Amino acid sequence: MIRALNSAASGMFSQQLLIDNIANNLANVNTTAFKRSRVEFQDLIYQTLRSRGATQQLGAALPTELQIGHGVRPVAIQKCFEQGNILPTGNPLDLSIDGEGFFQITRPDGTAFYTRDGSFKISQDGEIITSDGYFLEPSITIPTDAMEIAIARDGTVSVILIGDIEPQIVGQIELVRFINPAGLTNQGQNLYRETVASGPPIPGTPGLEGLGQVSQGYLENSNVQIVEEMVAMIVAQRAYEVASKAIRTSEDMLSIANQLKR
């Protein structure tokens, strides 16, 4: 009975973690470039009551073994980097990545972070920054007399100045990719940070070396699918209920055993 109690309790804990993850996915359904997470589970250690191949009293070998599992545990929450829908905004500083890659962002203290959120702004000094004031790397400065900003698919940034007809190139946007993007750690604020598991960033020009291209005037939406998350929530809720019923059944059986002598 005690084995069943512990196994069912591990199932309830695991389903609660799954619900927490689903709730976070749904909360970020409209977050720019948000990537949904998936919880992965493993079964726990097994207790072997009778080994396969053991010999009975009459000399016959047993073809199967008798094992009892001890429940389940969550082992990973993995980011799924499928492409989200690309939505037009009309803002010349809104950029989406069509394919693989991340923008590199630098905080004022020099720490490097990575994001697919391309909703950029211009600082008072003309530098391209994020909504939190972090700098796009490599740094690009827009002249104060720029009338129009054009960003090509390969990341080339051009401006047309007051009184000019021909555009002038003022910078080049670079993207980076990782051999294992799922190894990046979440920092909040739509930012990721490099880890040993992700490997070092591999910079390059958009559209080359496996990197996606840049689209001006568009933003990538979250890749959360509401229907899929709602179905997963129903399954998790039912699994939680079943595990709780297993605990109640085990408790009832213990109560019956306790009353046998009466």
Backbone bond lengths (Angstrom), bond angles and torsions (degrees), N, CA, C in turn:
res aa  C-N    CA-C-N  psi(-1)  N-CA   C-N-CA  omega(-1)  CA-C   N-CA-C  phi
1 M - - - 1.450 - - 1.532 111.50 -
2 I 1.350 114.65 -42.30 1.465 118.57 -177.81 1.517 110.33 -62.71
3 R 1.339 116.42 -36.12 1.462 120.24 178.11 1.532 110.45 -60.24
4 A 1.333 116.70 -43.16 1.461 120.88 179.91 1.524 111.21 -65.27
5 L 1.297 117.66 -38.03 1.465 120.66 178.90 1.519 111.02 -61.24
6 N 1.338 116.67 -47.26 1.460 120.09 -178.42 1.527 111.76 -67.67
7 S 1.342 116.72 -39.19 1.463 119.94 -179.91 1.522 110.70 -64.81
8 A 1.335 116.95 -45.80 1.460 120.44 179.94 1.528 111.27 -65.53
9 A 1.334 116.90 -36.97 1.467 119.93 178.93 1.522 110.87 -64.73
10 S 1.345 117.45 -38.65 1.471 119.99 177.51 1.524 110.46 -64.98
11 G 1.345 116.66 -34.72 1.458 119.91 176.24 1.510 112.29 -65.85
12 M 1.328 117.79 -40.57 1.475 121.19 178.74 1.518 110.76 -64.34
13 F 1.328 116.10 -43.08 1.469 119.21 178.61 1.525 110.88 -62.03
14 S 1.327 116.67 -42.92 1.462 120.50 -178.23 1.520 111.31 -65.39
15 Q 1.331 117.64 -41.87 1.463 120.60 179.56 1.524 111.16 -68.55
16 Q 1.333 117.37 -32.28 1.457 119.83 175.77 1.527 110.80 -64.77
17 L 1.334 116.37 -41.34 1.464 119.84 176.78 1.524 110.62 -63.80
18 L 1.340 116.72 -38.41 1.464 120.70 177.92 1.521 110.81 -63.07
19 I 1.329 117.51 -42.20 1.464 121.06 177.83 1.525 110.45 -63.83
20 D 1.329 117.24 -40.46 1.469 120.24 177.58 1.521 110.91 -59.46
21 N 1.329 116.44 -42.03 1.463 120.75 -179.83 1.523 111.21 -67.64
22 I 1.342 116.95 -42.14 1.461 120.43 178.08 1.524 110.41 -62.34
23 A 1.330 116.99 -41.13 1.461 120.58 179.08 1.526 111.24 -61.63
24 N 1.334 116.79 -38.96 1.463 119.47 178.03 1.526 111.14 -67.17
25 N 1.332 117.13 -39.45 1.469 120.41 176.30 1.523 110.78 -59.79
26 L 1.329 116.17 -47.81 1.461 119.92 -177.60 1.528 111.46 -67.39
27 A 1.336 116.86 -35.00 1.468 119.89 179.17 1.523 111.43 -64.04
28 N 1.336 117.10 -25.70 1.465 121.57 -177.09 1.523 112.67 -106.29
29 V 1.329 117.10 24.47 1.454 119.87 -176.93 1.526 112.12 -63.88
30 N 1.336 117.79 -24.97 1.463 121.34 178.28 1.523 112.98 -110.22
31 T 1.335 117.49 13.25 1.458 121.12 178.25 1.527 109.77 -79.58
32 T 1.313 116.39 128.88 1.464 120.95 -177.16 1.521 111.65 -57.90
33 A 1.338 115.82 125.02 1.467 124.25 174.83 1.525 113.59 61.68
34 F 1.342 117.23 19.50 1.463 119.54 178.09 1.521 109.66 -67.00
35 K 1.332 116.47 141.78 1.453 122.54 178.25 1.528 109.05 -114.16
36 R 1.322 115.00 126.69 1.463 120.12 -177.56 1.528 110.81 -66.24
37 S 1.322 114.66 156.96 1.465 121.65 178.58 1.520 109.90 -112.33
38 R 1.317 115.64 151.27 1.457 122.18 178.62 1.525 108.77 -127.49
39 V 1.347 116.10 130.53 1.462 121.45 178.96 1.525 109.06 -87.69
40 E 1.330 116.25 135.68 1.463 121.67 178.17 1.527 108.87 -115.73
41 F 1.344 115.42 140.16 1.461 121.35 -175.87 1.528 110.62 -121.51
42 Q 1.345 114.64 158.59 1.463 122.40 173.21 1.527 108.97 -136.30
43 D 1.339 115.71 147.40 1.457 118.22 172.56 1.520 109.51 -76.22
44 L 1.338 115.50 154.47 1.462 121.29 -176.45 1.526 110.88 -88.65
45 I 1.316 115.21 -177.39 1.458 121.68 -175.67 1.528 110.62 -61.46
46 Y 1.336 116.09 149.67 1.462 122.09 -179.45 1.524 110.30 -106.90
47 Q 1.317 115.14 143.77 1.461 121.41 173.95 1.534 108.42 -98.36
48 T 1.316 116.96 120.83 1.456 121.63 -178.65 1.524 109.79 -91.22
49 L 1.338 115.63 115.32 1.460 121.47 179.35 1.521 111.90 -91.49
50 R 1.336 116.68 -27.23 1.458 121.33 176.75 1.522 108.00 -150.14
51 S 1.319 116.89 127.51 1.459 120.83 -173.38 1.518 111.57 -83.66
52 R 1.313 115.14 147.84 1.458 121.06 173.43 1.533 109.59 -67.83
53 G 1.316 116.18 135.92 1.462 120.49 -179.74 1.507 114.74 88.48
54 A 1.343 116.79 -4.26 1.462 118.76 178.21 1.532 110.07 -65.63
55 T 1.335 116.54 151.59 1.460 121.66 -175.82 1.530 110.45 -98.90
56 Q 1.341 115.94 130.29 1.448 120.20 175.43 1.523 111.06 -77.29
57 Q 1.342 115.12 177.69 1.468 119.83 -177.99 1.517 112.00 -62.04
58 L 1.344 116.65 -32.34 1.455 119.84 -179.30 1.525 112.68 -86.79
59 G 1.327 117.97 2.84 1.457 121.75 175.47 1.503 115.38 95.29
60 A 1.336 118.32 -1.57 1.469 121.34 179.80 1.529 110.02 -78.87
61 A 1.333 115.53 137.73 1.475 120.50 178.59 1.524 109.51 -86.47
62 L 1.328 116.22 137.32 1.462 121.14 -178.74 1.525 109.91 -76.91
63 P 1.344 119.06 129.33 1.463 121.20 -177.26 1.524 114.08 -80.84
64 T 1.306 116.07 -19.61 1.464 119.90 -179.03 1.517 109.68 -131.20
65 E 1.336 114.63 167.35 1.455 118.90 178.39 1.518 110.03 -113.49
66 L 1.307 115.90 164.13 1.459 122.80 -179.75 1.529 107.75 -111.73
67 Q 1.332 115.93 107.12 1.465 121.10 -177.60 1.529 109.99 -127.84
68 I 1.308 114.99 147.07 1.458 121.88 175.48 1.519 108.27 -124.65
69 G 1.355 116.61 125.94 1.462 120.94 177.89 1.512 112.02 -80.24
70 H 1.333 115.74 164.19 1.461 121.68 -177.75 1.528 112.59 -118.89
71 G 1.340 116.96 27.57 1.457 118.71 172.57 1.511 113.91 107.99
72 V 1.320 115.04 -154.00 1.465 122.70 -171.51 1.521 109.16 -139.50
73 R 1.322 115.28 158.60 1.461 119.89 175.12 1.525 109.30 -146.93
74 P 1.332 117.99 146.36 1.472 120.59 172.50 1.522 109.12 -77.41
75 V 1.336 116.20 137.61 1.465 120.15 -177.51 1.517 112.83 -118.43
76 A 1.339 118.32 -19.48 1.464 119.60 -178.22 1.522 109.87 -162.26
77 I 1.320 115.29 149.76 1.460 122.64 168.21 1.523 105.92 -122.69
78 Q 1.306 115.83 107.39 1.464 121.75 -171.38 1.519 111.46 -104.23
79 K 1.325 115.30 136.05 1.456 121.39 173.65 1.529 109.74 -76.24
80 C 1.318 115.46 136.75 1.463 121.93 177.46 1.532 107.74 -107.08
81 F 1.328 116.21 114.99 1.462 121.03 -171.11 1.526 112.99 -97.17
82 E 1.330 117.24 34.42 1.461 117.83 173.48 1.531 110.04 -63.11
83 Q 1.324 115.53 151.03 1.464 121.17 -179.69 1.522 110.13 -65.61
84 G 1.345 116.55 133.24 1.457 121.23 172.47 1.517 110.71 -86.34
85 N 1.312 116.04 169.26 1.462 120.21 178.24 1.523 110.81 -64.46
86 I 1.336 116.65 142.10 1.462 122.65 178.65 1.523 108.37 -95.96
87 L 1.342 116.30 121.90 1.455 121.12 -175.79 1.528 110.19 -115.03
88 P 1.343 118.14 133.97 1.470 120.36 178.39 1.524 111.15 -74.55
89 T 1.343 116.14 141.43 1.464 121.24 178.07 1.527 112.36 -123.29
90 G 1.329 117.47 -26.18 1.456 120.85 -177.03 1.517 113.57 80.80
91 N 1.328 118.51 -5.19 1.461 121.80 178.79 1.532 108.79 -84.27
92 P 1.332 119.17 123.91 1.477 120.33 -176.41 1.516 114.24 -65.06
93 L 1.329 118.62 -17.31 1.461 121.02 179.43 1.515 112.90 -100.34
94 D 1.330 117.28 5.85 1.456 120.88 172.24 1.520 108.83 -88.16
95 L 1.331 116.13 124.75 1.458 121.39 -176.08 1.520 110.36 -127.84
96 S 1.306 116.69 135.91 1.460 121.76 172.54 1.522 109.16 -115.68
97 I 1.329 115.56 154.16 1.464 121.80 176.76 1.520 107.72 -105.91
98 D 1.318 116.19 116.55 1.460 121.13 178.92 1.520 108.86 -92.71
99 G 1.333 116.37 87.26 1.451 121.07 -176.83 1.518 110.82 126.43
100 E 1.316 115.95 -154.90 1.459 121.42 -175.90 1.520 111.28 -82.13
101 G 1.334 116.38 149.32 1.457 120.18 174.35 1.513 113.28 134.68
102 F 1.333 114.38 165.31 1.458 123.56 178.87 1.517 108.90 -138.88
103 F 1.334 115.86 149.21 1.457 121.04 166.95 1.523 107.85 -79.13
104 Q 1.339 116.42 142.96 1.461 120.02 174.93 1.515 109.36 -95.66
105 I 1.341 114.99 129.35 1.462 122.26 -177.47 1.524 108.79 -119.14
106 T 1.324 116.90 140.28 1.462 121.34 179.15 1.520 109.85 -120.55
107 R 1.307 116.44 127.43 1.463 121.44 174.25 1.538 109.84 -76.63
108 P 1.325 116.87 163.76 1.472 118.86 179.13 1.524 113.94 -57.34
109 D 1.355 117.61 -25.72 1.469 119.79 179.14 1.524 112.02 -83.43
110 G 1.345 117.89 2.17 1.449 121.65 177.17 1.521 115.16 92.09
111 T 1.331 117.63 -1.93 1.462 120.78 -179.80 1.523 110.03 -72.44
112 A 1.332 116.19 134.81 1.468 121.58 -178.08 1.521 110.18 -93.90
113 F 1.331 115.61 135.17 1.456 122.80 174.62 1.523 108.16 -132.91
114 Y 1.327 115.34 170.82 1.466 120.17 -175.07 1.525 109.16 -135.64
115 T 1.327 115.91 144.76 1.451 120.75 -176.52 1.522 110.35 -152.27
116 R 1.329 115.38 157.69 1.459 121.47 170.15 1.522 110.11 -108.30
117 D 1.317 116.87 1.82 1.463 122.04 177.17 1.528 108.66 -79.33
118 G 1.320 116.27 108.28 1.457 120.45 -176.33 1.512 114.27 -101.13
119 S 1.330 117.88 26.76 1.470 120.33 178.15 1.532 109.20 -84.72
120 F 1.333 115.36 82.99 1.462 121.08 -174.49 1.527 111.52 -92.45
121 K 1.341 113.54 162.86 1.463 122.47 178.78 1.532 108.37 -132.81
122 I 1.316 116.15 176.72 1.472 122.34 175.74 1.519 108.38 -115.55
123 S 1.320 116.46 129.05 1.460 120.70 179.19 1.528 110.41 -77.87
124 Q 1.323 116.59 175.48 1.464 121.73 179.27 1.525 111.49 -65.72
125 D 1.340 115.95 -18.95 1.467 119.77 177.38 1.525 112.34 -96.47
126 G 1.342 116.87 4.58 1.455 120.85 178.56 1.513 115.03 87.83
127 E 1.339 118.42 2.42 1.461 120.89 -179.54 1.529 110.26 -81.42
128 I 1.321 115.95 146.60 1.461 121.48 176.85 1.525 108.49 -79.75
129 I 1.344 115.82 124.63 1.467 121.64 -175.42 1.525 109.71 -135.01
130 T 1.334 115.93 169.27 1.460 121.79 175.15 1.526 109.48 -85.69
131 S 1.317 116.32 178.69 1.460 120.87 178.62 1.522 111.94 -65.73
132 D 1.342 117.27 -21.06 1.464 121.25 177.64 1.517 112.56 -94.55
133 G 1.335 117.39 4.51 1.455 120.65 177.64 1.512 114.91 86.97
134 Y 1.347 118.36 10.99 1.458 121.16 178.36 1.529 109.37 -85.15
135 F 1.330 116.34 150.86 1.461 121.67 -169.51 1.532 111.55 -91.54
136 L 1.327 115.45 138.76 1.457 121.03 171.21 1.514 108.33 -72.33
137 E 1.336 116.08 136.11 1.463 122.14 -179.20 1.526 109.50 -116.19
138 P 1.333 120.61 130.57 1.475 127.37 -2.37 1.527 111.92 -69.08
139 S 1.320 114.34 150.71 1.456 120.81 -174.37 1.534 111.33 -64.25
140 I 1.331 115.24 136.92 1.466 121.82 177.57 1.523 107.96 -129.19
141 T 1.309 116.35 128.14 1.470 121.71 -179.35 1.521 109.79 -112.61
142 I 1.315 115.74 128.46 1.459 122.38 178.34 1.528 108.85 -92.72
143 P 1.322 119.04 125.79 1.475 120.50 179.72 1.537 111.17 -60.34
144 T 1.312 115.60 149.40 1.466 120.41 -178.18 1.526 112.71 -67.26
145 D 1.333 117.49 -24.01 1.464 120.30 -179.86 1.525 112.53 -98.15
146 A 1.344 116.81 22.05 1.464 120.02 178.97 1.520 109.88 -76.80
147 M 1.322 116.65 130.08 1.464 121.89 178.24 1.527 112.06 -93.75
148 E 1.318 115.94 -30.01 1.462 119.91 -175.25 1.519 109.18 -146.46
149 I 1.351 115.36 140.67 1.463 121.53 178.87 1.528 107.97 -116.70
150 A 1.327 116.00 129.69 1.459 121.44 178.12 1.520 109.02 -126.24
151 I 1.322 116.01 130.68 1.467 121.65 179.25 1.516 107.86 -122.08
152 A 1.320 116.16 117.58 1.456 121.86 -176.50 1.522 110.59 -78.10
153 R 1.328 115.65 170.13 1.460 120.91 -178.92 1.526 111.90 -64.69
154 D 1.343 116.72 -25.58 1.458 120.15 178.82 1.524 112.48 -90.40
155 G 1.342 117.02 9.18 1.459 121.32 176.62 1.507 115.95 88.42
156 T 1.329 118.32 2.66 1.465 120.65 178.56 1.518 110.05 -70.59
157 V 1.330 116.86 126.63 1.461 122.35 -178.18 1.524 109.13 -103.64
158 S 1.325 116.28 120.88 1.470 122.24 179.70 1.515 109.61 -124.04
159 V 1.326 115.44 152.99 1.469 121.04 177.29 1.530 109.07 -134.49
160 I 1.313 114.89 153.69 1.463 121.49 171.45 1.519 106.96 -111.52
161 L 1.333 115.47 119.36 1.456 121.24 -177.22 1.523 110.66 -86.22
162 I 1.319 114.71 161.90 1.462 120.53 178.56 1.533 109.43 -60.41
163 G 1.311 115.76 127.20 1.463 121.41 178.98 1.507 114.33 88.16
164 D 1.365 117.13 -6.91 1.472 120.17 179.10 1.528 110.52 -102.12
165 I 1.314 114.17 158.22 1.469 120.36 176.41 1.516 110.30 -109.74
166 E 1.327 115.88 -41.18 1.460 120.70 -178.23 1.534 110.34 -83.86
167 P 1.329 117.02 138.73 1.474 119.96 177.91 1.524 111.57 -73.34
168 Q 1.312 114.95 152.38 1.463 121.75 176.71 1.528 109.21 -117.79
169 I 1.332 115.96 135.37 1.474 121.10 178.53 1.527 108.77 -79.02
170 V 1.335 116.24 128.22 1.469 120.74 -178.45 1.531 112.32 -116.31
171 G 1.317 117.60 -7.00 1.466 118.29 179.88 1.512 112.26 176.70
172 Q 1.324 114.63 174.67 1.468 122.53 -179.53 1.527 108.89 -134.86
173 I 1.319 116.53 120.64 1.459 121.19 176.35 1.522 108.89 -79.29
174 E 1.310 115.91 131.87 1.452 121.86 176.13 1.520 109.68 -110.02
175 L 1.314 115.88 150.13 1.455 122.40 172.00 1.517 108.99 -115.05
176 V 1.317 115.51 159.65 1.464 120.59 174.84 1.527 108.02 -127.71
177 R 1.303 115.46 153.45 1.460 120.85 174.03 1.524 108.72 -131.22
178 F 1.332 115.36 165.32 1.465 121.48 -179.32 1.517 108.61 -128.75
179 I 1.318 115.67 145.67 1.453 119.37 179.24 1.523 110.76 -65.94
180 N 1.349 116.60 -27.77 1.464 121.73 177.89 1.522 109.05 -136.99
181 P 1.334 118.24 80.87 1.470 119.70 -178.44 1.520 113.29 -62.01
182 A 1.348 117.55 -25.42 1.466 119.63 178.08 1.528 111.39 -65.70
183 G 1.344 117.37 -16.12 1.453 120.77 178.64 1.514 114.40 -83.37
184 L 1.339 117.56 -6.03 1.458 120.48 176.54 1.523 110.15 -66.33
185 T 1.311 116.69 147.55 1.462 120.52 177.81 1.517 109.78 -99.63
186 N 1.327 116.34 140.93 1.460 121.81 -179.52 1.519 110.26 -78.31
187 Q 1.333 115.66 132.71 1.456 120.86 179.60 1.527 112.44 -111.99
188 G 1.336 118.23 0.14 1.454 120.12 -171.08 1.524 109.84 76.39
189 Q 1.316 117.39 175.21 1.468 122.78 -179.79 1.532 112.00 58.53
190 N 1.332 116.72 28.57 1.474 122.60 -178.28 1.523 112.88 63.01
191 L 1.322 117.66 25.37 1.457 122.21 -176.25 1.524 110.98 -114.05
192 Y 1.334 114.80 148.23 1.461 122.59 172.72 1.523 108.44 -121.89
193 R 1.337 113.81 157.61 1.464 118.82 178.56 1.522 109.94 -128.19
194 E 1.316 115.04 144.03 1.462 121.62 -179.99 1.521 110.82 -64.48
195 T 1.330 116.28 142.80 1.461 122.28 174.41 1.535 108.42 -133.35
196 V 1.315 115.49 174.46 1.467 119.96 175.58 1.526 109.83 -62.82
197 A 1.338 116.46 -37.07 1.462 120.50 -177.76 1.524 112.06 -68.44
198 S 1.327 118.05 -32.98 1.467 120.85 -177.88 1.525 112.09 -76.62
199 G 1.324 116.47 -24.31 1.453 120.02 -172.00 1.518 110.70 81.93
200 P 1.322 118.82 167.72 1.469 121.58 -178.90 1.524 110.93 -72.60
201 P 1.343 117.64 155.40 1.466 120.25 177.50 1.524 111.54 -68.12
202 I 1.327 115.44 141.92 1.460 121.71 178.41 1.523 107.34 -113.11
203 P 1.352 118.39 101.72 1.469 120.16 -175.95 1.519 111.94 -78.26
204 G 1.324 115.03 159.66 1.453 119.59 177.70 1.520 111.51 -176.33
205 T 1.309 115.70 175.24 1.458 122.92 179.09 1.519 109.58 -85.12
206 P 1.331 118.63 134.43 1.469 120.32 177.77 1.524 111.82 -52.40
207 G 1.326 115.71 134.33 1.450 121.52 -179.88 1.514 114.15 90.87
208 L 1.325 117.76 -7.74 1.461 121.68 -179.38 1.522 110.18 -121.17
209 E 1.325 116.36 157.65 1.462 123.47 173.73 1.524 112.14 56.04
210 G 1.321 116.72 37.57 1.453 120.68 176.88 1.511 115.54 82.63
211 L 1.318 118.09 1.49 1.464 121.63 179.93 1.525 110.76 -86.65
212 G 1.333 115.57 151.26 1.447 120.81 176.89 1.514 112.08 -74.78
213 Q 1.320 115.74 171.07 1.460 121.16 177.23 1.523 110.52 -97.93
214 V 1.315 115.16 162.06 1.461 122.34 -177.92 1.522 109.21 -99.71
215 S 1.332 116.34 135.47 1.462 121.61 176.14 1.519 109.14 -116.99
216 Q 1.310 116.69 120.03 1.467 121.60 179.95 1.523 109.87 -81.19
217 G 1.340 115.48 140.94 1.455 120.63 178.68 1.512 114.12 81.11
218 Y 1.335 117.13 16.56 1.464 122.18 179.47 1.529 109.20 -134.64
219 L 1.329 116.14 155.40 1.455 122.42 172.72 1.519 109.17 -131.65
220 E 1.324 115.00 146.58 1.460 120.37 176.36 1.520 109.54 -84.72
221 N 1.309 116.97 128.38 1.452 121.56 178.84 1.531 110.29 -84.59
222 S 1.332 116.23 169.52 1.463 121.32 175.15 1.520 110.65 -59.05
223 N 1.332 116.83 148.04 1.467 119.92 176.90 1.526 112.46 -95.63
224 V 1.331 116.67 16.34 1.464 121.04 177.35 1.528 109.57 -73.27
225 Q 1.324 116.38 129.36 1.459 122.56 175.22 1.529 107.98 -102.06
226 I 1.340 116.34 112.12 1.457 121.01 -172.21 1.529 111.27 -59.70
227 V 1.329 117.81 -44.42 1.464 120.45 -177.34 1.526 110.48 -61.76
228 E 1.327 117.27 -44.00 1.459 120.31 179.67 1.530 111.13 -62.63
229 E 1.325 116.79 -40.88 1.464 119.90 179.79 1.529 111.05 -67.78
230 M 1.323 117.58 -37.73 1.460 120.06 179.02 1.530 111.15 -67.02
231 V 1.316 117.12 -40.16 1.466 120.52 176.49 1.529 109.88 -63.05
232 A 1.332 116.52 -44.59 1.469 120.24 178.53 1.527 111.02 -62.09
233 M 1.331 117.05 -35.27 1.461 120.51 178.34 1.522 111.26 -65.91
234 I 1.340 116.65 -40.59 1.471 120.18 178.45 1.523 110.29 -63.72
235 V 1.326 116.63 -44.68 1.467 120.45 179.49 1.524 110.65 -62.08
236 A 1.334 116.96 -43.16 1.469 120.35 179.69 1.527 111.10 -64.37
237 Q 1.325 116.99 -39.81 1.459 120.56 179.36 1.526 111.27 -63.81
238 R 1.336 116.50 -43.53 1.461 119.79 178.76 1.530 111.19 -66.07
239 A 1.320 116.92 -39.25 1.467 119.71 177.54 1.525 110.74 -63.88
240 Y 1.330 117.04 -38.21 1.468 121.51 177.59 1.529 110.23 -63.55
241 E 1.339 116.26 -42.87 1.461 120.58 179.03 1.529 111.38 -63.22
242 V 1.333 116.49 -43.54 1.466 120.35 179.82 1.524 110.50 -62.62
243 A 1.329 117.65 -41.96 1.464 120.55 179.05 1.522 110.74 -63.91
244 S 1.334 117.02 -39.58 1.469 119.80 178.45 1.531 110.98 -65.83
245 K 1.354 117.08 -35.81 1.465 120.18 177.16 1.522 110.65 -67.53
246 A 1.307 117.52 -34.51 1.468 120.50 176.53 1.523 110.72 -63.08
247 I 1.327 116.59 -38.64 1.469 120.49 177.41 1.525 110.12 -65.81
248 R 1.339 117.13 -44.76 1.467 119.99 179.41 1.532 110.90 -63.54
249 T 1.332 117.31 -40.69 1.466 120.39 178.58 1.523 110.90 -63.88
250 S 1.315 117.04 -42.37 1.472 120.26 178.42 1.519 110.69 -62.86
251 E 1.317 116.35 -39.73 1.464 120.02 179.09 1.522 110.84 -66.05
252 D 1.330 116.54 -39.27 1.476 119.65 177.61 1.526 111.04 -64.22
253 M 1.330 116.94 -40.99 1.462 120.50 179.27 1.528 111.08 -66.03
254 L 1.318 117.34 -38.62 1.470 120.04 175.60 1.518 110.68 -64.22
255 S 1.323 116.71 -38.64 1.459 120.19 178.74 1.532 111.17 -64.95
256 I 1.350 116.37 -40.71 1.472 119.87 177.89 1.517 110.52 -63.48
257 A 1.334 116.40 -44.24 1.475 119.32 179.29 1.525 111.22 -62.71
258 N 1.302 117.68 -35.07 1.454 122.21 -179.12 1.522 112.52 -68.57
259 Q 1.341 115.76 -25.26 1.459 120.59 -176.66 1.519 113.13 -96.66
260 L 1.335 118.56 3.24 1.452 120.36 -176.67 1.513 113.03 -61.32
261 K 1.327 117.66 -35.12 1.471 119.49 -175.84 1.514 112.11 -79.03
262 R 1.308 119.46 -8.81 1.465 121.31 -177.07 1.526 111.54 -84.07
